[in-house]
């Protein structure tokens, strides 16, 4: 799985941040095996010139799934590391849900009884 980090000019995207992202993402996504081919992270400072809101770092994660549409999640936090952690937790749940929806081994939904009375 490929893990890519993109940051704006107000977020430190050096090697340490990229390594943190890769570690956290690979740990969370390992159970999905080859279903997840790539995860792209976009970390930005929502309000770079002023800091009125403590949750102004935004992490958007996009997971590319083989054979299915990409899954995108977003998290806001005071720091980039916290935003990444929050977004990865959301991504893990979203990917699991997406793959479960497409699982052909799942039992079909039961049919609801008809409300029509034939007399």
Secondary structure, 3 states (H helix, E strand, C coil): CEEEEEECCCCCCCHHHHHHHHHHHHHHHHHHHHHEEEEEEEEEECCCCCCCCCCCEEEEEEEEECCCCCEEEEEEECCHHHHHHHHHHHHHHHHHHHHHHCCCCCCCCCCCCCCCCCC
